[in-house]
């Protein structure tokens, strides 16, 4: 797997997740994944993995911050 492909997929995933949150469009990552996959199935998989990782980290971080804040109250 190309390091360039992974770097581009990760950057696109980060931009897409940020845009989806800003626009309130939870379907945007899927739309972009299909577009990427039409040209490069390998890059699509890298993109999808990056999207899942970014979203999981954000959910986990929000839970951590909520838990720490609750302990401080």
C-alpha positions as CSV (number, residue, x, y, z in Angstrom):
1,X,0.0,0.0,0.0
2,X,1.2,3.4,-0.9
3,X,2.1,5.8,1.8
4,X,0.8,8.6,-0.4
5,X,-2.5,6.9,-0.8
6,X,-2.8,6.4,2.9
7,X,-1.9,10.1,3.6
8,X,-4.3,11.4,1.1
9,X,-7.1,9.1,2.3
10,X,-6.5,10.2,5.9
11,X,-6.5,13.9,5.0
12,X,-9.7,13.5,2.9
13,X,-11.3,11.6,5.8
14,X,-10.5,14.3,8.3
15,X,-11.8,17.0,6.0
16,X,-14.9,15.0,5.3
17,X,-15.7,14.3,9.0
18,X,-15.2,17.9,9.8
19,X,-17.4,19.0,7.0
20,X,-20.1,16.4,7.9
21,X,-20.2,17.8,11.4
22,X,-20.3,21.4,10.3
23,X,-23.0,20.7,7.8
24,X,-25.0,18.3,9.9
25,X,-24.7,15.7,7.1
26,X,-24.0,12.3,8.5
27,X,-24.2,10.7,5.0
28,X,-21.4,12.8,3.6
29,X,-18.6,10.3,4.4
30,X,-20.6,7.5,2.6
31,X,-21.1,9.8,-0.4
32,X,-17.4,10.6,-0.6
33,X,-16.4,7.0,-0.1
34,X,-18.5,5.9,-3.0
35,X,-17.0,8.6,-5.2
36,X,-13.4,7.6,-4.2
37,X,-14.3,3.9,-4.7
38,X,-15.4,4.5,-8.2
39,X,-11.8,5.3,-9.1
40,X,-9.8,3.4,-6.5
41,X,-11.2,0.6,-4.3
42,X,-7.9,0.5,-2.3
43,X,-8.1,4.2,-1.5
44,X,-11.8,3.8,-0.6
45,X,-10.9,1.2,2.0
46,X,-8.2,3.4,3.4
47,X,-10.7,6.3,3.5
48,X,-13.4,4.3,5.2
49,X,-10.9,3.0,7.8
50,X,-9.7,6.6,8.5
51,X,-13.3,7.9,8.9
52,X,-14.2,5.1,11.4
53,X,-11.0,5.8,13.3
54,X,-11.6,9.5,13.5
55,X,-15.2,9.1,14.5
56,X,-14.4,6.5,17.2
57,X,-11.6,8.8,18.6
58,X,-14.0,11.7,18.8
59,X,-16.7,9.7,20.5
60,X,-14.2,8.2,23.0
61,X,-12.7,11.6,23.7
62,X,-16.2,13.1,24.3
63,X,-17.0,10.3,26.8
64,X,-13.6,10.8,28.5
65,X,-14.2,14.5,28.9
66,X,-17.7,13.9,30.2
67,X,-16.5,11.4,32.7
68,X,-13.7,13.6,34.0
69,X,-16.0,16.6,34.2
70,X,-18.5,14.5,36.2
71,X,-15.8,13.5,38.7
72,X,-14.9,17.1,39.2
73,X,-18.4,18.1,40.2
